[in-house]
Amino acid sequence: MRAITLKEFGDPDVMEWTEVPGPRPSRGQVIVDVSATAVNRADLMQRQGNYPPPPGASEILGLECSGIISELGEGVSGWNVGDRVCALLAGGGYAEQVAVPATQLFPIPQGLDLHVAAALPEVASTVWSNLVMDGHMRSGQVLLIHGGGSGIGTHAIQVAKQMGVTVAVTAGSKYKLDMCADLGADILIDYKSQDFVAEIRSQTKDHGADLILDNMGAKYLDRNLDALAMDGTVVTIGMQGGVKGELNFGKLLAKRGSVHAAGLRGRPETGPSSKANIVADMTEHLWPLISEGRVTAVVHAEIPITEAAQGHRMLDEAETIGKVILRVQ
C-alpha cells in the first residue's frame, strides 16, 4: 500500500507518499480501506520528533480515519466486510489501509459524508472523555474553551450547548469568534485584546468557569486558576504554552479546585479508562446527536493526502477553523 512516511523529523516537507508494507489484522482487529484521515496537532508534533507513538502502535501519522472494512481478524464480531466506519487510532491513518481494534470503530452517523466522518473520532473522543466522562459536565455549568476555533473547540461548543451549558471561548480574531457564536458560544473573548480572566468573571457575575478546556498547559495554568469557579476543574488537553508551570496550591485549595490532565493516544485498548469504554459511551450517547444534525463536523478544507504538507501548514494558519481532511480515495 501507499502511506505518508517521514524522510526525517522536521518541517512539513519531510512527508512523502511512498510504498510501504500493508497491515495484517491481529486478533480482535479489522482492516479498514481508508477513505480519508484528518490532521491533528499531535501529527505535527510527531512529524517534528516531539511525540512518538505508543509502544506497538504504527509509526505512520494519523489518529483517526474513515473508510470501509475490507478484512476481519480472528475473534471480531458485530462488524462485517463492507461496513462503512470511522475509527480512533493510535497511529496509521495517513495510509491506504490501517489495522484497527474493532472496539475503536464507530458506525458512520446517518446522513454524514464518509470523508467528513474522518474529522470526528479524535476530537469527539477527546472532548467526550475529558469533559463528559471525567469532567462530569452538566446543565447549568459554565465552560471556558481556549482555542474555540480549533477542531476540539468547535466540537466542544456544540456538545456543551446540547447539554445545557453556558459556553465561553477564547480566539484570536473576530472571524473566529463569530464562527464560535454561530455554533452557539455565549461569551466571546479575543485573547489578543482582552484579559480572559477579567472577561469570564465579569460576564458570569464573578462566578467564573466550572470547567476550563485548556490547550495551552503551563502558560495559562495560573490564570486558569484565577478564572476557575468554586469546585471547578481545569481540564488540560494540550501543551502549546509549555510543559512546566508553577502551581499555586493556595489558589487551588481556596477554590476546592482540581487540575485534570489525561491523554487519549496512550490509553489502553480495553479495561478501565480505555479507548473501548470511551467509544462505547460515545456511540450510545453522542452519535445520536450527530445523526440528528445537532452536533456537526466543522471542516475547514478537504485536500488530497498527497498534499499532506499543505494540510499541516493549514493547521497553523490564523484563518483555519475546525478540521483539515486528507482524502485518500
Disulfide bonds with the S-S distance in Angstrom:
none
